Amino acid sequence: MIALRINPTGARPALRPASRAKGLVPRTARGARRAARVRRAHGAGFRWILLSIGLLSVFGIAYVSETAAATQASYQIGNLKLKQAKLETEQQRIRYQITVTTSAGRIDGDAAKVGMVRANQWQYLPGSSSPVALARPAPQTSGNPNRSWLEQLALVLGRPTEAQAKGP
């Protein structure tokens, strides 16, 4: 859309008479100043355009690099899930082999190959007593000031506070 400005005052001379306006600059000098301002403004606008293009380029490159990194990470996750599935199936296979090799029938068969036979009567071995047993501590008549109040309360109630070896 083009807009035209109409000047109703008519044409003015390039130089005004000295009587009407003292010290005014001729019209051509004003035009030169105005042209310089326009050139500076045009240069500033061009700088803003270049700056915005540069910023958009930086943001575009950053976006592309982030999406590429996310894509690569998703591929790595997929590969790791496949490896995990393979390892889980191998683990199941190994567990199955362990259960087969340690089954009672397999042990009986291996024992028969060596020449061992199953006994008709079972014989149980007597268990041994443990050398460590908990016992009540001997009550002390004198109150030891180094003991805490919980230990003193345990002594009054007759409950052991620590494990003691039971001698023969």
C-alpha positions as CSV (number, residue, x, y, z in Angstrom):
1,M,0.0,0.0,0.0
2,I,1.4,3.4,-1.0
3,A,0.5,6.5,0.9
4,L,1.0,10.0,-0.5
5,R,1.4,13.1,1.6
6,I,0.0,16.2,0.1
7,N,1.6,19.6,1.0
8,P,-1.1,22.3,0.9
9,T,1.3,25.2,1.5
10,G,2.9,25.1,-1.9
11,A,6.5,25.1,-2.9
12,R,9.0,26.9,-0.8
13,P,12.3,28.3,-1.9
14,A,15.4,26.3,-1.2
15,L,16.9,29.2,0.8
16,R,14.8,31.4,3.1
17,P,15.4,35.0,3.1
18,A,17.6,36.2,5.9
19,S,15.0,38.5,7.2
20,R,12.5,35.8,8.0
21,A,14.7,33.1,9.5
22,K,18.1,33.9,10.8
23,G,20.7,31.2,11.1
24,L,18.7,28.6,9.3
25,V,20.5,26.1,7.2
26,P,19.8,25.8,3.5
27,R,17.4,23.0,2.5
28,T,20.1,21.0,0.8
29,A,22.2,20.8,4.0
30,R,19.1,19.7,6.0
31,G,18.5,17.1,3.3
32,A,22.1,15.8,3.6
33,R,21.7,15.5,7.4
34,R,18.5,13.7,7.0
35,A,20.0,11.3,4.5
36,A,22.9,10.6,6.9
37,R,20.3,9.9,9.7
38,V,18.4,7.6,7.4
39,R,21.7,5.8,6.5
40,R,22.5,5.3,10.2
41,A,19.0,4.1,10.9
42,H,19.2,1.8,8.0
43,G,22.5,0.4,9.2
44,A,21.1,-0.1,12.7
45,G,18.1,-1.9,11.3
46,F,20.5,-4.1,9.2
47,R,22.5,-4.9,12.4
48,W,19.3,-5.9,14.2
49,I,18.4,-8.2,11.3
50,L,21.8,-9.8,11.3
51,L,21.7,-10.2,15.1
52,S,18.3,-11.9,15.0
53,I,19.4,-14.2,12.2
54,G,22.5,-15.1,14.2
55,L,20.5,-15.8,17.4
56,L,18.0,-17.9,15.4
57,S,20.8,-19.9,13.9
58,V,22.4,-20.5,17.3
59,F,19.0,-21.7,18.8
60,G,18.4,-23.8,15.7
61,I,21.7,-25.5,16.0
62,A,21.2,-26.1,19.7
63,Y,17.8,-27.6,19.1
64,V,19.1,-29.9,16.4
65,S,22.0,-31.1,18.6
66,E,19.6,-31.7,21.5
67,T,17.2,-33.8,19.4
68,A,20.1,-35.7,18.0
69,A,21.4,-36.5,21.5
70,A,17.9,-37.6,22.6
71,T,17.6,-39.8,19.6
72,Q,21.0,-41.4,20.2
73,A,20.1,-41.9,23.9
74,S,16.9,-43.7,22.9
75,Y,18.8,-46.0,20.5
76,Q,21.3,-46.8,23.3
77,I,18.3,-47.5,25.7
78,G,16.9,-49.9,23.1
79,N,20.2,-51.7,22.7
80,L,20.6,-52.0,26.5
81,K,17.1,-53.4,26.8
82,L,17.9,-56.1,24.2
83,K,21.2,-57.0,26.0
84,Q,19.2,-57.2,29.3
85,A,16.7,-59.5,27.7
86,K,19.5,-61.7,26.4
87,L,21.2,-61.8,29.8
88,E,17.9,-62.7,31.5
89,T,17.3,-65.6,29.2
90,E,20.9,-66.8,29.7
91,Q,20.4,-66.6,33.4
92,Q,17.2,-68.7,33.3
93,R,19.1,-71.2,31.2
94,I,21.9,-71.4,33.7
95,R,19.5,-71.8,36.6
96,Y,17.8,-74.6,34.8
97,Q,21.1,-76.4,34.2
98,I,21.9,-75.9,37.9
99,T,18.6,-77.4,39.0
100,V,19.0,-80.3,36.6
101,T,22.6,-81.1,37.8
102,T,21.7,-80.9,41.5
103,S,18.5,-82.8,41.3
104,A,18.1,-85.9,43.6
105,G,17.7,-88.3,40.6
106,R,20.8,-87.0,39.0
107,I,22.8,-87.4,42.2
108,D,21.5,-90.9,42.7
109,G,22.4,-91.8,39.1
110,D,26.0,-90.4,39.5
111,A,26.4,-92.2,42.8
112,A,25.3,-95.5,41.2
113,K,27.9,-95.0,38.4
114,V,30.6,-94.8,41.0
115,G,29.3,-97.9,42.8
116,M,27.4,-96.4,45.7
117,V,24.1,-97.9,46.8
118,R,21.2,-96.4,48.8
119,A,21.1,-97.6,52.5
120,N,18.1,-99.5,53.7
121,Q,18.2,-97.9,57.2
122,W,18.7,-94.3,58.1
123,Q,21.1,-93.4,60.7
124,Y,21.1,-90.0,62.4
125,L,24.1,-88.5,64.0
126,P,23.7,-86.9,67.4
127,G,24.1,-83.1,67.4
128,S,26.8,-81.4,69.4
129,S,26.1,-78.7,71.9
130,S,27.2,-75.2,71.3
131,P,30.1,-73.8,73.4
132,V,28.5,-70.4,73.6
133,A,25.3,-69.9,75.6
134,L,23.6,-67.0,77.2
135,A,23.5,-67.0,81.0
136,R,22.4,-64.7,83.7
137,P,25.2,-62.5,85.0
138,A,26.1,-62.8,88.7
139,P,24.4,-60.1,90.7
140,Q,26.7,-57.5,91.9
141,T,26.3,-56.0,95.3
142,S,28.1,-52.8,94.7
143,G,26.6,-50.4,92.2
144,N,29.2,-49.6,89.5
145,P,29.0,-45.9,88.7
146,N,30.4,-46.5,85.2
147,R,27.3,-48.4,84.0
148,S,24.4,-46.7,82.4
149,W,21.0,-46.7,83.9
150,L,19.7,-49.1,81.3
151,E,22.4,-51.7,82.3
152,Q,21.7,-51.2,86.0
153,L,17.9,-51.7,85.3
154,A,18.7,-54.9,83.4
155,L,20.8,-56.2,86.3
156,V,18.0,-55.5,88.8
157,L,15.5,-57.3,86.5
158,G,18.0,-60.2,86.1
159,R,18.2,-60.0,82.3
160,P,21.6,-60.3,80.5
161,T,22.9,-57.3,78.7
162,E,25.5,-59.1,76.7
163,A,26.3,-62.7,75.6
164,Q,28.5,-64.6,78.0
165,A,30.4,-67.8,77.4
166,K,29.1,-70.7,79.5
167,G,32.0,-72.6,81.0
168,P,32.1,-76.4,81.9
